[in-house]
Amino acid sequence: MNYKITVEAINKEGNIEGGKLEFNTKSHDNLFEIVEKLKQHPEFENVDVASLGVGLKLFTGVLLKNKEKAMFKNLMPHFKEFMKGLKSSGKTK
């Protein structure tokens, strides 16, 4: 599925202020379903699950595309362990 990601700076009144960042990305996963699953995760009652779900999925895509580069290669075992823990602890409320 293709997604358009938009980030806008807003002030405390909620008005757009400053720049805007837009880019397109692809994911074989449905980002909306990921966010919905995270909403049911017992650990994330007070966490912004949309930011976590989308951010984690975007990061995972970059990590997997660059997994042979030293910086990412060193991170892979830890990231795999994190994701395994996240998925296994995600029993619904």
Rosetta blueprint (number, residue, H / E / L):
1 M L
2 N E
3 Y E
4 K E
5 I E
6 T E
7 V E
8 E E
9 A E
10 I E
11 N L
12 K L
13 E L
14 G L
15 N L
16 I E
17 E E
18 G E
19 G E
20 K E
21 L E
22 E E
23 F E
24 N E
25 T E
26 K E
27 S L
28 H L
29 D L
30 N L
31 L H
32 F H
33 E H
34 I H
35 V H
36 E H
37 K H
38 L H
39 K H
40 Q L
41 H L
42 P L
43 E L
44 F L
45 E L
46 N L
47 V L
48 D L
49 V H
50 A H
51 S H
52 L H
53 G H
54 V H
55 G H
56 L H
57 K H
58 L H
59 F H
60 T H
61 G H
62 V H
63 L H
64 L H
65 K H
66 N L
67 K L
68 E L
69 K L
70 A H
71 M H
72 F H
73 K H
74 N H
75 L H
76 M H
77 P H
78 H H
79 F H
80 K H
81 E H
82 F H
83 M H
84 K H
85 G H
86 L H
87 K H
88 S H
89 S L
90 G L
91 K L
92 T L
93 K L
